[in-house]
Amino acid sequence: MGWSSAAAQVQDATVGARDVAGSGTVELDREALYRAHVDFVVGLLSRGFGYRVGGEPRFLKVQGAFDLEDLTQEAFVQLFRQIEKGNFDAERPVRPYLGRIATNLALRRFRYTGREIPYEELDVPVTAEDCVENEECRTLIETFRGTLSARERDVLEAYYETEGATQASAGEALDLSRDQVARSVTSIRKKAIRYFKKRGWFE
Amino acid sequence: MRHERAKVLIEKQFEAGPLPSGDWEDLRHHLRECDDCRAVYDRHGELEAGLGGGRVLNAARRERMEAYQLGNAKVAEVVPLFGRWQTWTPLLAIAAAVVLYVSIPAEPELVARGSGGASVSFVKAFYETETKEAVELKDKLPKAAPLLFTYTNGAKSEYRWVAIAGLDASGRAHWYYPEYATASQPEVLSVRIAQGVADAPMPDRVFAEHAKGKLEICALFSKEPLDVKTVDVALEKTGRWPSEVERSCLSTVVADE
């Protein structure tokens, strides 16, 4: 499972660590650690990873929104727990260790529930699972956008569709307060639920 | 957790952002076991991803996951029926020193559930003066003064929900702490409280138009969310709190300043 490049490992060794008052003791900063590696964990689980069972290659991909979020959260909980217990050497790169935690958690959850994909079926396209790959969902999103106000469309673009955006950054880009963005986001979400419900999306 | 409650929370999370941490943990445990509810969650996730241009870790999901991971989700989300005001954190220090007191008649001064301090649950009431001081609520409540509350809920308390209401001299019930009804959750329910907390402030000042005269304020603790309307209807019919609801009450008098 080669999920870390050499460059990432070098970077990884210092991300999220701070020297406590110049004492030479390195302490891991949970918040920085989480923000530095959450994309990696989510990417690893959602793109999938290979492993072997009795020598046979297999592939596991976490597809459901809940499992993805829950496993990611659990992976970091486990990581922080190991740090607290002193089981993790702060000098070592975090990413490979965290990746192993995440994949082990996923394997434990799915191995016996038939959600693995044998290697020979990897080329089968995933359909109707991801909205972007599902034509019906894509069409619904497009027509839904047409029902939004101009401000809501701007917020949709600045918040949802912009890489790395936050409500604060979207507000800055649109010259709105964070509160105004938050209210627009809530309005968009409520409208989306009603719109998609009416069209049978949740059935 | 019941399926209906899980689905309400899923929709609420999607519409309004991260849930209070207690609700999220309950939902999370339910979804690990319930395939149907997990499918509903996943469906909402797909919609969210669709809104975000197909990004797996779009802004909404990122902010929500971070809130849960780093503990930024609210402990208890409470929205009073009669207006929302600024958070009332400075009064926590005062609350620690002032005697709270809402007690059932047979056990003055303390509402205890079960044995031992770890099971204690009670609510404290104050009113705010014009100079923004919090004064313990005893015999008199100035008519225009906003109310403030803190709650204590023992670590071993079986109660996870509270509704706080007042019954004034005209027989009208004022619901200070239920949740707002929404289109997706039309029932007005009591609010979630944490366990193992002492003198935790309810986040808002509560303004209500009480009739002058006797006012009875009651905290209704429960293990499941209380449907406020059910209690309200019974209260209106009989003028008395339903006997099957556990409550702790304080009597005061609403008067001019």
Chai-1 contact restraints between the chains, C-beta under 6 A:
chainA,res_idxA,chainB,res_idxB,connection_type,confidence,min_distance_angstrom,max_distance_angstrom,comment,restraint_id
A,E31,B,L70,contact,1.0,0.0,6.0,A-B,restraint_1
A,Y34,B,Q69,contact,1.0,0.0,6.0,A-B,restraint_2
A,V42,B,V56,contact,1.0,0.0,6.0,A-B,restraint_3
A,V42,B,L57,contact,1.0,0.0,6.0,A-B,restraint_4
A,S46,B,V56,contact,1.0,0.0,6.0,A-B,restraint_5
A,G64,B,D42,contact,1.0,0.0,6.0,A-B,restraint_6
A,A65,B,D42,contact,1.0,0.0,6.0,A-B,restraint_7
A,A65,B,G45,contact,1.0,0.0,6.0,A-B,restraint_8
A,F66,B,L31,contact,1.0,0.0,6.0,A-B,restraint_9
A,F66,B,R38,contact,1.0,0.0,6.0,A-B,restraint_10
A,F66,B,Y41,contact,1.0,0.0,6.0,A-B,restraint_11
A,F66,B,D42,contact,1.0,0.0,6.0,A-B,restraint_12
A,E69,B,M65,contact,1.0,0.0,6.0,A-B,restraint_13
A,Q73,B,Q69,contact,1.0,0.0,6.0,A-B,restraint_14
A,F76,B,Q69,contact,1.0,0.0,6.0,A-B,restraint_15
A,C131,B,E46,contact,1.0,0.0,6.0,A-B,restraint_16
A,C131,B,A49,contact,1.0,0.0,6.0,A-B,restraint_17
A,C131,B,G50,contact,1.0,0.0,6.0,A-B,restraint_18
A,V132,B,G54,contact,1.0,0.0,6.0,A-B,restraint_19
A,C137,B,G50,contact,1.0,0.0,6.0,A-B,restraint_20
A,I141,B,G50,contact,1.0,0.0,6.0,A-B,restraint_21
A,Y159,B,A59,contact,1.0,0.0,6.0,A-B,restraint_22
A,Y160,B,L51,contact,1.0,0.0,6.0,A-B,restraint_23
A,Y160,B,G52,contact,1.0,0.0,6.0,A-B,restraint_24
A,Y160,B,N58,contact,1.0,0.0,6.0,A-B,restraint_25
A,Y160,B,A59,contact,1.0,0.0,6.0,A-B,restraint_26
A,E161,B,G53,contact,1.0,0.0,6.0,A-B,restraint_27
A,A165,B,A59,contact,1.0,0.0,6.0,A-B,restraint_28
A,T186,B,A16,contact,1.0,0.0,6.0,A-B,restraint_29
A,R189,B,F14,contact,1.0,0.0,6.0,A-B,restraint_30
A,R189,B,E15,contact,1.0,0.0,6.0,A-B,restraint_31
A,K190,B,E15,contact,1.0,0.0,6.0,A-B,restraint_32
A,F196,B,L47,contact,1.0,0.0,6.0,A-B,restraint_33
A,F202,B,R43,contact,1.0,0.0,6.0,A-B,restraint_34
